[in-house]
Amino acid sequence: MAIAQLTKKINVPLPARASGIFMSSSLLLDSFAPQRKVGQERNQLVKESGTKMKLIGAFLIALEHSGPEESEEHDYAACISALKGIKFTSKDICDFPKDAFSFGSSAGYEDGVVSTALGLFISSLVNTCDQKRFSIDLRGGPRLDYLGYMCCKQLTVHGNVGGCTGISLANGHLVVNGNAEDNTGIFMYGGKITINGNVGAGVGGYMCSGLITVNGKCFGTVGGDSIDNGSVIRINGNIVGQIYSNMGGGDVYQYGKRLVKDGVKIHPIENK
């Protein structure tokens, strides 16, 4: 498919660095195109393909304007801007990450840059959609960083995630049916995060409020600087590390037993 045809199809301008990937990704594009021209089924396929390609085009625009030298606030704002005028539903988001990651990688971006940008882009999709409940499938796919940024909805993730999951969570409920890397729930100021797997270091750092529940092991330090009272971290597994020495506030539980009250350690870690 020619570049001009594709840009016309998705009605979203493509960044210069990303334009070349469509010439080398014809097989992936073919999977989006309807193969059977039969009444309503064909129309539905055309509709779904159009939405998916618009979202991929928007992600590539946001990716072009993101990078390690920019803040997450800047990159998230680029995602919001790229999504203007595109209508989508929770169904469009479910399997979007794997396809979008393939396009970003094919464009020549490093995997780490794509993972961060895509985590923020998925977060912007969830936060701006009219619906309130979302589910995405990352099993066998990339580990996205910054997933759940400023989340104010209910988001369930099937599969493992990267770092800074649920960063700045805003009264949403994020459930991960898998493992999470470092800094889960950092800067969150309300809501709930449930990790049905293991987590890395720095879980709950700089929390203002909210509840983080880890139904697995914690590999590294629990907590961090400047945690406010009203912040609760529950680890229902072994802590392969330590509790941060100067949390400032907040409570930490292990296997239901409170180890830290208002930032002060009252019991030692008791692994099983």
Backbone bond lengths (Angstrom), bond angles and torsions (degrees), N, CA, C in turn:
res aa  C-N    CA-C-N  psi(-1)  N-CA   C-N-CA  omega(-1)  CA-C   N-CA-C  phi
1 M - - - 1.476 - - 1.528 108.41 -
2 A 1.304 116.60 132.24 1.457 120.64 -179.00 1.515 110.50 -69.52
3 I 1.332 115.72 153.47 1.462 120.52 -179.05 1.524 110.53 -60.72
4 A 1.321 117.74 -43.93 1.464 120.61 -178.63 1.512 111.46 -60.78
5 Q 1.352 116.58 -40.21 1.460 120.13 179.23 1.514 110.77 -64.24
6 L 1.327 116.75 -41.78 1.452 120.33 -177.36 1.515 111.19 -67.40
7 T 1.325 117.85 -44.42 1.456 119.91 -179.92 1.519 110.62 -63.72
8 K 1.316 117.35 -33.43 1.455 120.12 176.24 1.511 110.73 -68.97
9 K 1.348 116.17 -38.56 1.466 121.44 -178.49 1.521 111.60 -63.66
10 I 1.347 117.45 -44.51 1.459 119.12 -175.29 1.527 111.81 -89.80
11 N 1.344 116.61 -12.88 1.472 121.24 177.51 1.519 111.84 58.64
12 V 1.331 117.18 32.03 1.457 122.48 177.38 1.520 107.38 -135.33
13 P 1.324 119.60 126.05 1.467 120.71 178.69 1.513 110.68 -65.43
14 L 1.322 116.91 141.03 1.451 121.60 -177.55 1.521 110.88 -100.67
15 P 1.332 117.54 141.80 1.462 120.27 176.57 1.516 110.67 -65.08
16 A 1.309 115.74 149.22 1.462 120.23 -175.45 1.513 112.24 -58.82
17 R 1.349 118.02 -40.47 1.456 120.63 -176.02 1.512 111.75 -68.28
18 A 1.335 117.55 -21.87 1.459 120.22 -175.23 1.520 112.99 -94.41
19 S 1.329 118.80 -12.81 1.454 120.87 -170.38 1.522 113.18 -62.10
20 G 1.324 117.37 -33.11 1.450 119.78 -175.31 1.504 115.12 -70.73
21 I 1.319 117.97 -18.43 1.462 118.88 -174.25 1.515 112.15 -69.56
22 F 1.320 118.24 -25.25 1.452 119.52 -174.80 1.523 111.21 -73.07
23 M 1.293 118.34 -25.05 1.454 120.73 177.34 1.517 111.00 -72.17
24 S 1.378 117.06 -26.73 1.457 120.33 -177.33 1.513 112.77 -104.56
25 S 1.333 116.95 8.63 1.455 120.13 -177.41 1.525 110.80 -125.89
26 S 1.333 117.22 38.00 1.459 119.84 -175.67 1.516 112.19 -64.51
27 L 1.330 117.08 -33.44 1.464 119.46 179.91 1.520 111.12 -64.45
28 L 1.337 116.02 -41.35 1.463 119.15 178.57 1.518 110.52 -66.90
29 L 1.315 117.35 -40.31 1.452 120.13 178.68 1.515 110.84 -64.82
30 D 1.341 117.30 -38.97 1.459 120.48 -179.95 1.514 111.95 -60.61
31 S 1.344 116.24 -30.86 1.460 119.34 -179.65 1.516 111.96 -68.90
32 F 1.348 116.90 -20.17 1.457 120.08 178.70 1.530 111.17 -85.16
33 A 1.330 117.16 -24.04 1.446 120.62 -172.19 1.528 111.11 -81.19
34 P 1.333 119.17 138.83 1.458 121.35 179.37 1.522 110.58 -66.56
35 Q 1.335 116.97 135.80 1.452 121.79 -179.28 1.526 111.38 -100.88
36 R 1.310 117.95 -22.05 1.466 121.28 -179.40 1.527 109.28 -113.74
37 K 1.330 115.34 129.20 1.459 120.13 -178.24 1.525 108.50 -103.99
38 V 1.308 115.46 74.43 1.454 120.80 -175.43 1.515 109.71 -126.60
39 G 1.318 117.16 98.39 1.448 124.90 170.09 1.510 115.37 47.03
40 Q 1.329 115.43 -128.99 1.463 122.08 -174.16 1.523 112.00 -66.38
41 E 1.334 117.20 -33.66 1.465 119.77 179.57 1.522 110.66 -61.60
42 R 1.316 117.09 -42.45 1.464 120.68 178.23 1.526 110.50 -63.58
43 N 1.337 116.58 -43.96 1.455 120.14 -179.57 1.520 111.71 -60.98
44 Q 1.336 116.23 -39.48 1.460 120.10 179.40 1.527 110.83 -66.34
45 L 1.329 116.31 -40.66 1.458 120.33 178.83 1.529 110.75 -64.03
46 V 1.319 116.47 -41.73 1.459 120.38 178.39 1.520 110.03 -62.00
47 K 1.328 116.05 -42.77 1.458 120.62 -179.78 1.515 110.93 -62.23
48 E 1.355 116.50 -45.78 1.467 120.33 -179.02 1.524 110.59 -65.56
49 S 1.321 117.44 -41.48 1.460 120.42 -179.91 1.517 110.68 -62.82
50 G 1.337 116.57 -42.22 1.451 119.73 -179.24 1.507 112.44 -61.88
51 T 1.329 117.21 -43.29 1.457 120.91 179.76 1.517 111.06 -64.77
52 K 1.319 116.49 -44.29 1.455 119.47 -178.22 1.524 111.40 -62.23
53 M 1.328 116.99 -42.69 1.458 119.40 -178.87 1.523 111.71 -69.24
54 K 1.325 116.99 -33.53 1.465 119.28 175.58 1.524 110.50 -63.85
55 L 1.328 116.44 -42.39 1.459 120.17 -179.58 1.529 111.27 -67.23
56 I 1.321 116.69 -39.04 1.465 119.58 177.32 1.525 110.39 -64.88
57 G 1.333 116.62 -41.23 1.461 119.67 176.48 1.515 111.80 -61.13
58 A 1.345 116.38 -42.19 1.462 120.48 178.42 1.517 111.22 -64.47
59 F 1.345 117.09 -39.80 1.464 119.95 178.66 1.521 111.27 -63.12
60 L 1.321 117.35 -40.68 1.465 120.24 -179.92 1.531 111.51 -65.64
61 I 1.322 116.05 -34.19 1.462 119.04 174.91 1.525 110.43 -64.79
62 A 1.348 116.19 -46.37 1.462 120.09 178.73 1.526 110.87 -62.88
63 L 1.318 116.51 -38.11 1.466 121.19 179.29 1.517 111.34 -63.80
64 E 1.305 116.68 -38.36 1.466 121.68 178.78 1.524 111.54 -61.47
65 H 1.326 116.13 -30.87 1.459 120.42 -176.54 1.523 113.32 -100.15
66 S 1.325 117.17 10.56 1.457 120.52 179.28 1.522 109.98 -111.30
67 G 1.323 115.37 171.83 1.458 118.96 178.77 1.510 110.81 166.72
68 P 1.334 117.21 164.45 1.464 120.73 -177.33 1.520 114.13 -63.08
69 E 1.329 117.51 -19.53 1.468 119.65 -179.48 1.525 111.31 -84.12
70 E 1.332 117.83 -8.55 1.458 121.94 -178.79 1.531 110.26 -100.25
71 S 1.339 116.61 156.95 1.462 121.61 177.51 1.516 110.17 -81.72
72 E 1.348 116.18 162.66 1.456 118.85 176.76 1.522 111.40 -65.12
73 E 1.343 117.00 -29.78 1.463 119.72 177.01 1.532 110.81 -63.36
74 H 1.324 115.87 -42.81 1.471 121.21 178.94 1.520 110.49 -63.52
75 D 1.334 117.02 -47.91 1.459 120.85 -176.82 1.528 111.48 -67.21
76 Y 1.328 117.04 -36.51 1.463 120.71 177.95 1.529 109.97 -66.12
77 A 1.313 117.02 -41.57 1.458 120.81 177.67 1.532 110.87 -61.08
78 A 1.343 116.88 -36.56 1.465 120.63 176.99 1.524 110.84 -64.44
79 C 1.342 116.69 -36.15 1.468 120.96 177.16 1.524 110.72 -64.93
80 I 1.321 116.48 -46.85 1.468 121.04 -179.82 1.522 110.49 -59.98
81 S 1.321 116.19 -43.03 1.460 120.71 -179.80 1.522 111.57 -63.67
82 A 1.338 116.91 -41.44 1.466 121.25 -178.10 1.525 112.43 -67.54
83 L 1.320 117.37 -24.40 1.468 121.55 -176.92 1.525 113.44 -85.63
84 K 1.307 118.44 -6.60 1.463 120.85 -176.26 1.528 111.09 -58.28
85 G 1.323 115.28 129.72 1.459 120.81 176.81 1.510 115.27 87.26
86 I 1.346 118.60 -3.75 1.463 121.58 -179.61 1.525 109.45 -99.77
87 K 1.314 116.70 126.07 1.462 121.29 177.76 1.528 109.28 -97.90
88 F 1.324 116.16 134.45 1.455 120.51 -178.38 1.518 108.99 -153.39
89 T 1.337 116.00 166.32 1.462 122.19 179.35 1.519 109.59 -126.88
90 S 1.318 115.91 175.57 1.464 120.68 178.65 1.521 111.34 -60.82
91 K 1.326 117.16 -30.63 1.468 120.66 178.86 1.519 111.46 -63.66
92 D 1.317 117.20 -35.75 1.462 121.01 -179.53 1.527 112.09 -67.99
93 I 1.331 116.85 -22.07 1.463 121.42 -175.10 1.523 112.21 -86.42
94 C 1.332 118.08 -26.03 1.460 122.67 -168.23 1.523 113.83 -51.78
95 D 1.331 117.18 -56.77 1.466 120.17 -176.60 1.528 112.82 -106.69
96 F 1.325 115.88 14.04 1.461 121.13 -178.02 1.531 114.13 -64.57
97 P 1.354 119.66 -39.21 1.472 119.66 -172.63 1.522 115.26 -56.11
98 K 1.332 118.27 -42.58 1.465 119.92 -176.22 1.521 111.49 -64.83
99 D 1.337 116.50 -43.45 1.467 120.08 179.27 1.525 111.04 -64.91
100 A 1.338 115.89 -44.83 1.462 120.02 -178.36 1.527 111.26 -64.29
101 F 1.327 117.20 -39.47 1.460 120.23 179.47 1.536 110.24 -62.46
102 S 1.334 116.89 -40.29 1.464 120.42 179.17 1.521 111.30 -61.28
103 F 1.330 116.85 -42.09 1.457 120.40 179.05 1.533 111.02 -66.22
104 G 1.344 116.58 -42.95 1.451 119.53 179.76 1.517 112.83 -62.70
105 S 1.341 116.29 -42.10 1.469 120.68 178.82 1.519 110.88 -66.17
106 S 1.346 116.56 -40.39 1.462 120.36 179.62 1.511 112.38 -65.27
107 A 1.344 115.99 -22.89 1.469 119.86 179.43 1.521 112.30 -77.29
108 G 1.333 116.95 -5.52 1.458 119.98 177.12 1.505 115.48 98.03
109 Y 1.337 117.65 5.50 1.454 120.46 177.84 1.533 110.06 -80.36
110 E 1.317 116.17 148.50 1.458 120.37 176.29 1.520 109.97 -66.86
111 D 1.335 116.00 148.18 1.462 120.51 -176.37 1.523 112.29 -57.98
112 G 1.340 116.94 -37.54 1.455 119.96 -179.62 1.514 112.38 -63.81
113 V 1.331 116.74 -38.64 1.463 121.40 178.04 1.519 110.18 -67.50
114 V 1.333 116.72 -42.53 1.461 120.87 179.49 1.525 110.80 -64.97
115 S 1.348 117.08 -41.43 1.464 121.17 -178.83 1.521 111.71 -61.58
116 T 1.326 116.44 -44.58 1.464 120.13 179.22 1.516 111.54 -67.08
117 A 1.329 116.61 -47.77 1.465 120.52 -178.94 1.523 111.28 -62.18
118 L 1.334 116.82 -39.65 1.458 120.08 -178.03 1.525 111.29 -72.14
119 G 1.344 117.13 -36.50 1.458 119.62 175.53 1.515 111.59 -60.51
120 L 1.325 116.95 -42.58 1.458 121.21 177.82 1.530 111.21 -69.48
121 F 1.334 116.67 -36.37 1.462 119.94 -179.60 1.530 110.58 -67.18
122 I 1.325 117.40 -44.12 1.472 120.76 176.49 1.528 109.67 -60.54
123 S 1.315 117.02 -40.52 1.464 120.98 177.67 1.523 111.01 -60.19
124 S 1.321 116.60 -41.40 1.468 119.65 179.42 1.523 111.13 -67.85
125 L 1.331 117.14 -35.77 1.464 120.12 175.84 1.521 110.85 -60.78
126 V 1.318 116.05 -47.65 1.464 121.25 -178.56 1.527 110.61 -63.51
127 N 1.317 116.61 -46.51 1.463 120.60 -173.79 1.524 113.30 -69.96
128 T 1.328 117.82 -27.27 1.467 120.22 -176.26 1.523 113.53 -99.83
129 C 1.319 117.59 -9.76 1.462 120.83 179.88 1.533 109.67 -73.60
130 D 1.331 116.68 148.78 1.462 121.25 -179.49 1.527 112.63 -69.24
131 Q 1.329 117.08 -25.06 1.466 120.42 -178.44 1.531 110.86 -79.39
132 K 1.337 115.15 164.76 1.468 120.08 -172.18 1.530 113.95 -112.59
133 R 1.315 118.55 -15.91 1.462 121.42 -177.41 1.523 110.08 -123.92
134 F 1.331 115.16 133.98 1.457 120.56 -174.78 1.526 110.26 -139.03
135 S 1.325 114.86 150.93 1.458 121.45 176.43 1.520 108.11 -140.41
136 I 1.329 117.15 130.97 1.462 120.58 176.89 1.521 109.07 -127.82
137 D 1.328 115.19 148.96 1.457 121.95 -176.00 1.524 109.57 -110.83
138 L 1.335 116.24 112.94 1.471 121.72 177.40 1.522 112.01 -110.77
139 R 1.323 117.56 7.72 1.467 120.03 -177.88 1.526 110.24 -62.78
140 G 1.324 115.08 125.25 1.457 120.39 -177.53 1.511 113.76 77.28
141 G 1.330 116.94 5.54 1.460 120.91 -178.04 1.512 112.17 -114.19
142 P 1.321 117.15 -162.91 1.467 121.20 -176.03 1.522 112.38 -74.81
143 R 1.328 116.17 155.16 1.459 121.82 172.71 1.528 107.49 -91.51
144 L 1.308 116.42 109.44 1.453 120.68 -175.18 1.518 111.40 -86.34
145 D 1.326 116.66 136.18 1.458 122.45 174.26 1.528 109.62 -89.10
146 Y 1.336 115.61 156.61 1.469 122.43 175.27 1.535 113.12 61.62
147 L 1.307 117.89 21.20 1.455 120.32 179.01 1.525 109.71 -72.24
148 G 1.320 116.50 132.45 1.462 120.61 -176.81 1.514 113.26 88.85
149 Y 1.322 117.42 16.81 1.465 121.13 179.19 1.524 110.15 -60.08
150 M 1.331 116.14 125.38 1.462 123.39 179.20 1.530 112.51 54.46
151 C 1.327 116.52 30.25 1.463 121.01 -174.89 1.528 111.19 -63.58
152 C 1.326 115.15 129.59 1.455 121.08 178.67 1.524 110.92 -123.09
153 K 1.331 116.18 14.11 1.469 122.30 -178.90 1.534 109.36 -123.65
154 Q 1.327 116.14 -173.53 1.458 120.62 174.20 1.525 108.64 -100.46
155 L 1.312 116.52 116.84 1.465 122.31 -176.16 1.523 109.70 -125.38
156 T 1.335 116.11 123.86 1.461 122.12 176.25 1.522 108.56 -111.50
157 V 1.325 116.10 128.57 1.460 122.38 -178.73 1.522 108.74 -115.22
158 H 1.319 116.63 125.52 1.458 121.79 176.56 1.523 108.23 -101.91
159 G 1.337 116.06 110.24 1.454 121.02 -177.14 1.514 111.29 125.67
160 N 1.316 116.25 176.09 1.460 121.70 -178.19 1.532 111.28 -82.25
161 V 1.327 115.64 151.81 1.466 121.48 179.98 1.522 109.53 -125.78
162 G 1.328 115.84 167.83 1.453 121.58 -177.34 1.515 113.01 -92.01
163 G 1.330 116.20 -144.43 1.453 121.71 -176.39 1.516 113.08 -87.03
164 C 1.344 115.02 161.34 1.467 123.09 176.64 1.525 112.75 58.24
165 T 1.324 116.51 34.66 1.463 120.40 176.62 1.527 109.94 -65.92
166 G 1.322 116.41 131.36 1.463 120.27 179.54 1.515 114.01 72.68
167 I 1.324 117.73 20.84 1.462 120.45 179.27 1.533 109.70 -60.70
168 S 1.311 116.30 134.26 1.470 122.95 179.72 1.524 112.68 56.35
169 L 1.330 116.73 32.58 1.464 120.96 178.40 1.523 110.01 -53.23
170 A 1.323 116.10 133.79 1.460 120.89 -173.47 1.527 110.43 -119.81
171 N 1.319 115.95 76.54 1.465 121.72 175.35 1.521 113.83 66.47
172 G 1.317 117.54 17.03 1.454 120.78 173.62 1.512 110.72 -89.49
173 H 1.335 116.05 -177.14 1.461 121.78 175.60 1.518 107.53 -131.45
174 L 1.324 115.91 111.64 1.463 123.09 -178.14 1.520 109.37 -108.54
175 V 1.324 116.77 122.65 1.464 122.63 178.28 1.520 108.51 -117.76
176 V 1.329 116.94 126.93 1.465 122.04 177.93 1.521 108.36 -116.09
177 N 1.314 116.66 115.17 1.458 121.69 175.32 1.524 108.49 -91.15
178 G 1.323 113.85 70.97 1.450 122.25 -176.62 1.515 109.32 170.49
179 N 1.319 117.15 -164.29 1.459 122.55 -179.49 1.532 111.17 -96.28
180 A 1.327 114.94 157.21 1.468 121.30 176.87 1.519 109.11 -129.15
181 E 1.315 116.68 145.42 1.459 120.89 179.96 1.532 110.51 -85.08
182 D 1.320 118.13 -156.18 1.469 121.98 -170.50 1.538 112.87 -67.02
183 N 1.354 113.64 156.78 1.476 123.67 169.93 1.526 114.26 65.54
184 T 1.313 116.69 36.07 1.461 120.11 174.41 1.533 110.03 -64.03
185 G 1.328 116.39 130.75 1.461 121.11 176.06 1.513 115.41 73.95
186 I 1.318 118.14 14.22 1.457 120.05 -179.39 1.543 109.48 -64.10
187 F 1.305 116.33 137.60 1.466 124.00 179.21 1.533 113.84 64.21
188 M 1.325 119.73 12.67 1.462 118.48 -179.35 1.523 110.19 -68.52
189 Y 1.320 116.28 144.20 1.457 119.84 -177.49 1.529 111.98 -129.85
190 G 1.338 115.56 35.63 1.449 120.46 175.33 1.513 110.40 150.60
191 G 1.333 115.79 159.75 1.445 119.83 177.22 1.518 113.50 92.87
192 K 1.348 115.21 -165.36 1.462 121.41 -175.70 1.525 110.62 -134.62
193 I 1.325 114.27 142.78 1.464 121.61 171.20 1.523 107.36 -126.17
194 T 1.333 116.56 127.00 1.458 121.56 177.47 1.516 108.68 -121.80
195 I 1.327 116.51 119.38 1.469 121.82 177.76 1.523 107.92 -108.44
196 N 1.317 117.05 110.85 1.461 121.35 178.85 1.524 110.34 -90.93
197 G 1.317 113.70 56.98 1.455 122.67 -178.33 1.507 108.35 -176.44
198 N 1.314 117.59 -156.06 1.458 122.46 -179.20 1.531 111.14 -95.48
199 V 1.330 116.00 160.47 1.464 121.68 176.63 1.524 109.88 -130.29
200 G 1.329 115.42 160.81 1.447 121.43 175.87 1.519 111.31 -90.63
201 A 1.304 116.45 -160.64 1.466 122.03 -175.53 1.523 111.59 -76.56
202 G 1.350 114.59 160.71 1.453 121.48 171.85 1.506 115.17 78.16
203 V 1.325 118.12 18.78 1.456 119.99 -179.60 1.532 109.63 -61.56
204 G 1.336 116.56 128.39 1.454 121.29 176.38 1.516 116.56 80.61
205 G 1.310 118.67 11.73 1.457 119.83 -179.69 1.521 112.31 -61.69
206 Y 1.336 117.07 138.01 1.463 123.74 176.53 1.540 113.15 60.62
207 M 1.335 117.18 26.27 1.467 119.69 178.02 1.527 111.27 -65.09
208 C 1.318 115.63 140.56 1.464 121.43 172.68 1.523 111.07 -97.87
209 S 1.324 116.05 -34.60 1.454 121.39 -178.50 1.522 107.82 -169.46
210 G 1.332 116.83 167.79 1.453 120.44 175.38 1.515 113.04 114.42
211 L 1.319 114.71 179.81 1.466 122.81 -177.55 1.515 109.99 -130.09
212 I 1.333 115.93 127.87 1.463 122.24 172.86 1.519 107.94 -115.88
213 T 1.325 116.60 124.06 1.461 121.87 177.76 1.520 108.74 -117.94
214 V 1.322 115.89 126.44 1.463 121.88 178.34 1.520 108.05 -116.13
215 N 1.318 116.83 113.23 1.466 121.34 -179.63 1.520 110.71 -96.42
216 G 1.312 114.42 49.27 1.453 122.29 179.71 1.518 108.67 -166.67
217 K 1.305 117.23 -159.48 1.458 121.53 -178.69 1.525 111.42 -87.43
218 C 1.320 114.98 156.98 1.456 122.03 172.64 1.516 108.29 -115.13
219 F 1.319 116.81 117.89 1.458 122.21 -179.09 1.527 109.13 -101.46
220 G 1.319 116.30 91.85 1.450 120.90 -179.23 1.510 111.42 130.68
221 T 1.302 115.71 -165.78 1.456 121.87 -176.03 1.526 111.04 -74.65
222 V 1.331 115.35 137.27 1.460 121.89 173.77 1.522 108.48 -96.29
223 G 1.337 117.26 130.68 1.461 120.99 179.76 1.511 112.16 87.84
224 G 1.335 114.53 -169.35 1.451 120.58 -178.09 1.516 110.08 -179.71
225 D 1.322 116.50 -167.32 1.467 121.73 -178.40 1.530 112.28 -66.37
226 S 1.322 114.64 153.03 1.465 123.66 163.86 1.519 114.16 53.27
227 I 1.327 117.13 43.67 1.463 120.69 175.04 1.527 108.54 -85.49
228 D 1.324 116.49 132.90 1.460 121.38 -177.70 1.526 111.26 -88.78
229 N 1.324 115.20 152.51 1.451 119.62 172.37 1.525 109.88 -61.66
230 G 1.311 115.95 145.27 1.458 121.11 -171.48 1.515 112.21 99.73
231 S 1.328 115.83 -8.13 1.465 121.62 175.58 1.528 108.75 -94.07
232 V 1.322 116.85 131.42 1.464 121.01 -176.07 1.520 109.56 -129.42
233 I 1.335 115.43 130.64 1.466 122.62 176.08 1.525 107.83 -119.56
234 R 1.322 116.83 122.01 1.462 121.88 178.90 1.530 109.21 -116.48
235 I 1.321 115.61 117.98 1.462 121.59 177.91 1.531 107.99 -108.14
236 N 1.320 116.98 113.17 1.463 121.16 179.11 1.525 110.28 -101.18
237 G 1.322 113.71 51.53 1.460 121.73 -179.43 1.514 109.09 -169.72
238 N 1.306 116.57 -177.95 1.462 120.68 179.60 1.531 111.13 -72.26
239 I 1.326 114.41 148.40 1.465 121.02 175.07 1.522 107.66 -105.94
240 V 1.323 115.97 107.42 1.466 121.51 -179.40 1.526 106.96 -93.06
241 G 1.304 114.83 71.62 1.452 121.58 -174.67 1.510 109.38 167.36
242 Q 1.324 117.02 -136.98 1.450 120.41 -178.29 1.530 110.27 -147.92
243 I 1.316 115.42 169.11 1.449 120.96 173.86 1.519 108.34 -92.77
244 Y 1.316 116.52 135.54 1.460 120.90 -176.41 1.530 109.78 -55.02
245 S 1.316 116.35 137.81 1.465 121.36 -169.55 1.527 114.33 -76.78
246 N 1.325 118.32 -22.12 1.465 119.89 -175.54 1.529 110.01 -137.68
247 M 1.341 115.22 67.79 1.455 120.08 -175.41 1.522 112.76 -70.55
248 G 1.325 116.98 -33.55 1.456 120.01 -178.62 1.509 113.43 91.81
249 G 1.315 117.95 -35.62 1.462 122.28 179.76 1.514 109.82 -171.81
250 G 1.329 115.19 -176.70 1.458 119.94 177.33 1.515 113.41 88.92
251 D 1.327 114.81 164.42 1.461 122.69 -179.71 1.520 110.25 -118.95
252 V 1.337 115.29 144.48 1.463 121.51 175.23 1.523 108.36 -127.25
253 Y 1.334 115.48 131.03 1.458 121.78 177.25 1.516 109.54 -118.79
254 Q 1.328 115.95 148.14 1.456 121.73 170.65 1.522 108.28 -132.30
255 Y 1.316 115.64 124.97 1.472 121.32 -176.21 1.529 111.24 51.22
256 G 1.317 117.45 36.83 1.452 122.36 176.96 1.518 115.40 85.31
257 K 1.330 118.08 -8.15 1.471 121.65 -179.82 1.528 109.53 -96.91
258 R 1.325 116.24 131.49 1.465 119.73 -178.72 1.526 110.00 -76.88
259 L 1.323 115.09 122.20 1.468 121.59 178.47 1.520 111.91 -100.08
260 V 1.328 116.27 -27.82 1.464 121.67 -179.20 1.525 107.93 -132.59
261 K 1.331 116.21 131.35 1.461 122.04 177.14 1.521 108.69 -124.16
262 D 1.320 115.57 121.29 1.470 121.36 -179.74 1.528 111.78 51.58
263 G 1.316 115.52 39.44 1.458 121.12 176.32 1.515 115.62 85.89
264 V 1.341 117.51 -2.01 1.467 121.49 -177.11 1.531 109.80 -109.82
265 K 1.327 116.51 128.33 1.459 120.35 178.82 1.528 110.35 -70.14
266 I 1.328 115.94 128.65 1.462 120.34 178.42 1.519 112.96 -119.81
267 H 1.336 116.42 -14.23 1.464 120.60 176.41 1.530 108.59 -146.33
268 P 1.331 117.47 151.65 1.456 120.43 178.07 1.538 111.07 -80.48
269 I 1.308 114.83 165.81 1.472 120.96 174.09 1.526 108.40 -64.01
270 E 1.342 116.08 137.19 1.462 121.50 178.89 1.520 109.14 -128.69
271 N 1.319 116.57 89.61 1.454 121.23 179.15 1.523 110.86 -78.51
272 K 1.323 115.59 153.02 1.469 121.78 179.43 1.521 110.10 -106.59
